Amino acid sequence: MLKFLKILLRTVEVSFIVFVFFIGSLFFREQAVPAAWVEAAVARVAPACVVVRVESFAFGFRRGIVIEGLRVFERLRLSPQEPLASADRIVVDVFGRHLLVEGVRYPRLPDSYYAPENNERNAPVEAMLPTLPRFALTLVRPDILGAAPERVIADVEVSARRASFARVHLDWPPDGDEPMFLDGFCTVDLERQEVCGEVRGSARQSHIRPLLVALDIPASLPYMDAFTEVPGKIPAACAWRVNLVNNDFNMDLDLDPTLGKYNGVPMKRATGQLHLFVYTRGTSLNYHHVFGPIVGTGPKDEPLEGTVTVDGTNGYNTVTVTAKSLLPVADLLKIGGFVGDYVDSDVHGDAECALEFRFPRAMTNNYEVLNGKGRLSIRDGQLMRLRGFKGLVAQLAERVPGVSWFTDSTQGSCDYVIENGILKSDNIYIEGAVFSIKMYGQFDTVRDALDFTVRVQFTKKDSLVGKILHPLTWPFTKLLLEFRLTGRSDSPTWEYLSVIDRVLNVGDEGK
């Protein structure tokens, strides 16, 4: 028995010495652990649909825990072979309380976020987080939902129901001598069942645009891409909030670029706000996006302000636009997304519009499913210098001396409706100092076919003189100054309806 105890004590002594030497060696080397052991240990505590793979796992006192080639998969994803998240390297410095992650990637949200139809979720996230003392976090070359700064640092503190990321700092490589960075915070609160955060600083469109792509918000991209040739950094701010119970997503983005262009139009300044709200109700993924108010000034301090609202619900998009501007009419058309040359010179106008369009989300160029309504008015816009009216001006020049006076100062207004791709209006008015025009008819956007009757009058429709003389001049304008507008939108045809034409038409109508 005594001999057994001596052997046992000797074994313990040797084991202790070996253990001490082993522990001591970890100050100079790292101990590898088979990847299969690590994966098996994770599988015991992770949900059954989650699979974790690592290339290597090691630990030591000098660097702490080092994980190489981490990949996390989810079996229930549409593409389960693609990682849900991954990281090139993770280093946990236990004694220094520092977590370093290199090359972390989280490319997209859960599939249900992108599905055109899914079920509304109304269940809180039931989880308990590990309680950890405050530690420093460093992300090197992360790519999280398209946002890919050079480095992110933050102070992290985790309790059972809350994780807070304070003093978050994101920076990109400098643009010349201009530093590009965002500062803010982020909080995961399981008591309030929400994730929220905010960052402020300066960035480029290229830094923010990939995030909007990853969030599948295509309606925001034309707004973002319209800003070009913006020199230097852009002051920016972004705040977001996610409801963990029903996955409602809110984000507010402010951009304040100076100089540059918007849809090719030089701008001295353009401040824009972007509000995004994505939510599921029933089985429909819906959204409410507000682009604006956009407040800008042209190169000559011409004001511009407007708002675009996009609502998507039950498979349909509804777009509403309100805008007011003193920019040249040509520039205003370009800002609105029209291309080409529509006026002969730098013609200014005080323009206001309130428009609404409704169409299926899957619409491409099928204007048969386009519906809408709206009102547009322009003051001092010299509308007769629009190239589409050149044919009318030429026709008038043959019949009315001094018609150039007619083109000097005009204003216009119209109300319209769009029914299955056909725009109709019976009150398009264009007014000059002496003449005025009334147009009524339709434009078939599907066939690109114009069909309007155009009547030239000698007075403005709302003037006192016009109200007195209109009954007297009506027979003259009805018989002598009436035209028909047909053809395509890019090559309109103006046809003068003579007295004989009118008489023949009346005769035909009587048959």
Disulfide bonds with the S-S distance in Angstrom:
none
